[in-house]
Amino acid sequence: MYAFLMVTFATWNINSIRMRLPLLLAWLKEKVPDVVFLQEIKTTDDQFPRDEIETLNYNVALFGQKTYNGVAILSKYPIEDVVQGVPGFKDDQARYIEAVIKGMRVASVYVPNGMAVGSDKYFYKLDFLKSLYAHLQTLLAYDEAFILGGDFNIAPTDLDVYDPKEWHETILCSTPEREGFRSLLYLGLIDALRELHPGKKELYTWWDYRGAAWQNDFGLRIDHFLLSPQAADLLKNAYVDKEIRDTDKASDHAPVFCELQDYAP
């Protein structure tokens, strides 16, 4: 039996951990999240800066890949039962890692971008979502607290896009992608940010490096926390840490935080 008063989760597409290691370490020291889901670490397991992160009292679980993709979980608590890749989905890309922390099942996911609607990479993205759906359906049958965080590369509704007309039926906003995301919600998962901020528009988590998107707040909400009902019952806070997006050499994504209270399986 485990119990804690509050646990803070964060998910962040770091967009190359080796390039942004000083930024990550400073952020970890300042914010001190209990559990961190990272995406696009863009490095193999043996090149991951494990020592620097473990010095800050984080345990590390990795599913790395050279140059592209790669996901990780950092945790102040022991990490157990690590699963690399979506079970049942044949994939040579490192996009999903799952584990058990303090009795709660957690996962970090990096859904494919899809490149362009109708492309091979787009259909790969839809296939990935279908396999993720099947796996989550199995996990939810366990009737336990589960938290999935990561870069889904999907803006679920027009409320999550700075200019819905410009982005209409384009990549990240096409109907099949949104239906794929919505299917996860139909399983019973709760979108933490939208649950606590149902009508708020400026919840963007990603701003393109081009076109002064950050300076003009031309953003999209594509990074999400999805919670099982058991985890959602404990949800106390969820927000976007936009401040770090304004720093030198920042990732094009901002971290998303999610705080849960009084978990005791």
Protein Blocks (a to p, Z undefined) as FASTA:
>chain_A
ZZdfbdcdddddeeppklmmmmmmmmmmmnopabdcdehklpafklpcfklmmmnopacd
ddddehiaciddddfbdcehiaehjehiacfbdfbdcddeehiacddddddfklpghiak
lmmmmmmmmmmmmmmmmmmmnopacddeddehpafblklpfblmlmgoiahiamklmmmm
mmmmmnopacfklmmmmmbmblcfbdcfehhlmmnopacdfbdcdddfklmmmpcbdcdd
fklmmpghiafbdcdddddehiaZZ
